[in-house]
Amino acid sequence: ADGLHLGYLLMVAGVGAVIGAFLAGYLTDKIKTTQVGICIILFTILTMIMSFLVFYYKFETIMYALTLGFMWGISFNALESWLFVCCSKIYKGKI
């Protein structure tokens, strides 16, 4: 069952990655780039705090791990996509 759980975790992280990358690009078109960056950093901090809860509480099901995997997927790829947008705006599309 461990291999199956790992597969689920990788799937939700991948779905979170797609959503995070899309949201970062979409939101930077709609609102200021710095505001999007602040929101992404705050979301990443929330994800880190939720990850540290594992040290203080033993979660019995896989749902918490799947939720954290989804949130980390969003965080990592939203940050990466946001940095690409920032670089392309600074250097006029010449990345």
Order of alpha helices (4+ residues) and beta strands (2+ residues): alpha-alpha-alpha
